[in-house]
Every structure is written in C-alpha cells, then in structure tokens.
Amino acid sequence: TNVDRTVSVYGKLAVGVANPEENVRLTVNGPVSFDNKKFETGTGTPQTGNYKKGDIVWNTDPKPTDYIGWVCIMSGTPGQWAPFGMIAAQ
C-alpha cells in the first residue's frame, strides 16, 4: 500500500551506485525528477521518449562554444528542444 511517511537520511545517500564520490551527499545513477521536471544527461537532444516543457538534458561532453545542455521548450515525443548556457571560448 502507498503510505505517506517522512523518511530522513543522515549522511550520504546513493541510489544505484556502489561507490559514491567522497565529497558528494546524494548520488543517483540515471535520470532524476523533481518538481515534475526530468533531468538527465547526454550528448545531444533526445530523439525518442516523452518529455515535458522544462525537462533538461545536461551535456556530458561540453566544449568551448558548445552548450551546458538543452531544455525542452514544447512537450512531446521527443518534444522540441533548445540549447542553453553557451560556454565561452578560451
């Protein structure tokens, strides 16, 4: 059954990770969702899957003049995406 209860964690929490980094409090292996927005990583915009306006893909291979990531600007499958956070050239 679904029960609404408070869960408190003191110290580090790792989900799907055997050896979290020493200086990180929360480590999750895979996409996460909070406040009804999905956050995941990749090297470009999604080509498949269902996304909602405001979902974000963080760039796993950032380079100068590239972008930090992409934000979904129109919900859909896979939605419409726009880059954000241009990285300055060195």
Backbone bond lengths (Angstrom), bond angles and torsions (degrees), N, CA, C in turn:
res aa  C-N    CA-C-N  psi(-1)  N-CA   C-N-CA  omega(-1)  CA-C   N-CA-C  phi
1 T - - - 1.454 - - 1.518 109.97 -
2 N 1.299 114.95 153.86 1.464 120.54 176.63 1.518 108.60 -86.75
3 V 1.311 115.71 122.98 1.456 121.72 179.99 1.512 108.20 -126.08
4 D 1.313 116.35 129.76 1.460 121.49 177.16 1.518 108.10 -81.24
5 R 1.344 116.00 114.25 1.455 119.49 179.88 1.519 109.72 -145.97
6 T 1.298 115.67 154.74 1.455 122.20 177.40 1.519 109.57 -84.35
7 V 1.329 115.93 133.53 1.455 122.11 176.15 1.527 107.08 -122.31
8 S 1.309 117.02 121.82 1.459 121.52 179.15 1.521 109.39 -112.38
9 V 1.339 115.51 136.57 1.456 121.41 177.57 1.515 107.17 -124.04
10 Y 1.311 116.35 125.68 1.465 121.83 177.49 1.514 107.81 -108.81
11 G 1.323 116.08 123.37 1.456 120.26 -175.91 1.510 109.73 102.46
12 K 1.308 116.18 -154.23 1.465 121.96 -175.74 1.527 111.58 -83.48
13 L 1.346 114.61 151.04 1.455 121.06 175.06 1.522 108.04 -132.68
14 A 1.321 116.99 126.12 1.464 122.49 178.04 1.518 108.51 -123.82
15 V 1.342 115.98 130.84 1.455 121.81 178.29 1.521 107.72 -117.72
16 G 1.305 117.10 112.89 1.458 122.23 -179.72 1.513 113.65 72.11
17 V 1.345 117.50 21.24 1.460 122.31 -178.61 1.523 108.42 -131.21
18 A 1.339 116.61 123.45 1.462 120.24 -178.28 1.526 112.60 -77.95
19 N 1.333 117.48 -36.52 1.461 121.62 -175.26 1.525 110.65 -131.45
20 P 1.321 118.09 82.53 1.473 119.58 -179.98 1.527 110.99 -67.89
21 E 1.330 115.68 155.89 1.461 120.69 177.97 1.522 109.63 -62.72
22 E 1.318 115.69 148.16 1.463 122.30 -175.49 1.526 113.57 -59.67
23 N 1.339 117.35 -39.74 1.468 120.34 -173.64 1.530 114.00 -99.66
24 V 1.335 117.69 20.80 1.461 121.80 -179.78 1.526 109.31 -115.64
25 R 1.331 117.23 130.98 1.463 121.98 -177.33 1.529 113.20 -84.31
26 L 1.337 117.55 -34.11 1.462 121.54 -179.61 1.517 108.81 -130.91
27 T 1.321 116.90 122.76 1.458 122.63 178.76 1.519 107.94 -126.41
28 V 1.331 115.65 129.14 1.464 121.44 -179.62 1.523 108.19 -130.15
29 N 1.316 116.78 130.88 1.449 121.52 176.95 1.522 108.40 -94.12
30 G 1.335 116.76 100.84 1.464 121.37 179.05 1.509 111.59 121.72
31 P 1.332 116.22 175.54 1.460 120.79 -179.27 1.525 111.64 -60.06
32 V 1.337 115.08 152.42 1.456 121.07 175.82 1.523 108.97 -127.09
33 S 1.303 115.29 161.93 1.456 121.32 176.45 1.513 108.54 -135.86
34 F 1.335 116.27 132.49 1.452 120.15 169.52 1.514 108.88 -146.85
35 D 1.309 114.91 147.01 1.464 122.49 -175.17 1.528 110.92 53.08
36 N 1.336 115.82 37.20 1.465 124.21 176.44 1.531 113.23 64.94
37 K 1.344 116.99 24.84 1.466 121.95 176.29 1.523 108.67 -123.17
38 K 1.352 115.92 136.97 1.463 121.93 -179.54 1.526 109.60 -93.15
39 F 1.327 116.24 138.25 1.464 123.16 176.49 1.519 107.72 -127.48
40 E 1.326 115.75 124.39 1.453 120.40 177.97 1.526 109.11 -143.24
41 T 1.329 116.51 177.99 1.458 121.11 -178.91 1.518 110.10 -119.20
42 G 1.335 115.84 158.64 1.450 120.73 178.07 1.511 111.04 177.29
43 T 1.333 115.75 179.21 1.464 120.86 179.79 1.518 112.21 -102.90
44 G 1.323 116.76 5.18 1.462 121.54 178.92 1.517 110.20 -175.13
45 T 1.303 114.89 -174.40 1.462 119.66 -179.22 1.527 110.08 -72.61
46 P 1.326 117.41 148.84 1.464 120.46 178.85 1.531 111.72 -62.26
47 Q 1.308 116.22 144.04 1.463 122.48 177.25 1.527 111.62 -105.12
48 T 1.334 116.48 -15.80 1.459 121.96 178.59 1.524 108.45 -140.58
49 G 1.296 116.64 166.47 1.461 121.87 176.88 1.515 112.08 99.48
50 N 1.314 115.07 163.63 1.457 122.16 -177.96 1.523 109.26 -100.76
51 Y 1.332 117.18 126.83 1.454 122.38 -178.36 1.514 110.56 -131.02
52 K 1.328 114.46 153.07 1.460 121.28 179.09 1.520 110.45 -113.30
53 K 1.304 115.43 153.09 1.459 121.68 177.54 1.522 108.96 -52.53
54 G 1.340 116.69 128.58 1.462 121.94 -178.85 1.515 114.59 100.89
55 D 1.348 118.71 -13.55 1.463 120.92 175.01 1.529 108.78 -64.72
56 I 1.344 116.80 150.22 1.464 121.32 -175.63 1.524 110.50 -130.06
57 V 1.338 115.16 140.15 1.460 123.02 169.45 1.526 106.85 -114.56
58 W 1.338 116.79 120.08 1.464 122.58 178.59 1.524 108.87 -86.95
59 N 1.330 117.60 133.89 1.459 124.46 -177.73 1.533 110.43 -70.37
60 T 1.326 117.24 121.71 1.464 121.36 179.63 1.523 112.87 -86.75
61 D 1.330 117.02 -5.24 1.461 120.68 -179.65 1.537 110.19 -135.23
62 P 1.348 117.88 60.22 1.469 119.87 -176.73 1.521 112.46 -70.83
63 K 1.335 115.22 143.93 1.461 122.62 178.95 1.523 108.53 -140.03
64 P 1.330 118.11 160.20 1.459 119.94 175.27 1.534 111.30 -54.34
65 T 1.298 116.83 139.53 1.476 128.12 -177.08 1.529 112.72 69.34
66 D 1.322 117.85 4.52 1.465 122.57 174.68 1.531 107.73 -92.23
67 Y 1.308 118.06 -166.92 1.462 122.60 -178.44 1.528 111.44 -119.50
68 I 1.315 115.78 152.55 1.466 122.49 175.74 1.528 110.14 -65.99
69 G 1.336 116.53 -32.96 1.456 119.45 -179.73 1.513 112.29 179.88
70 W 1.342 115.09 -164.71 1.458 122.77 -177.81 1.523 108.77 -134.52
71 V 1.326 115.42 143.39 1.458 120.92 179.33 1.527 108.76 -119.54
72 C 1.325 116.09 138.46 1.458 121.27 178.08 1.534 108.11 -75.03
73 I 1.323 116.07 122.07 1.462 120.04 -178.10 1.524 112.62 -106.50
74 M 1.345 116.81 -6.92 1.464 121.54 173.80 1.516 108.46 -150.16
75 S 1.326 116.22 121.48 1.472 121.54 -178.49 1.523 110.96 -58.50
76 G 1.336 115.71 149.64 1.451 120.09 176.59 1.507 112.21 159.97
77 T 1.338 114.68 -167.28 1.452 122.17 -179.69 1.512 108.35 -121.09
78 P 1.291 122.09 91.49 1.451 127.20 9.48 1.530 114.75 -95.16
79 G 1.303 119.56 10.35 1.461 121.85 -177.02 1.514 111.03 91.84
80 Q 1.325 115.62 175.95 1.465 120.93 176.62 1.520 107.58 -109.02
81 W 1.338 116.94 135.19 1.447 122.52 -171.31 1.527 112.55 -122.72
82 A 1.339 115.74 150.47 1.460 121.64 175.62 1.530 108.33 -136.60
83 P 1.343 117.22 142.60 1.464 119.57 178.51 1.522 110.76 -73.19
84 F 1.337 116.64 154.96 1.477 120.78 174.33 1.523 109.34 -142.02
85 G 1.326 115.60 156.74 1.454 122.34 174.36 1.511 114.14 69.60
86 M 1.335 118.04 64.63 1.464 119.77 178.96 1.536 109.60 -62.21
87 I 1.317 114.92 135.87 1.456 122.23 178.90 1.533 107.66 -90.28
88 A 1.311 116.25 127.54 1.463 121.40 -178.42 1.526 111.16 -65.71
89 A 1.337 115.33 148.10 1.461 120.22 173.84 1.536 108.24 -73.72
90 Q 1.304 116.05 148.70 1.473 119.37 -178.82 1.508 111.41 -87.03
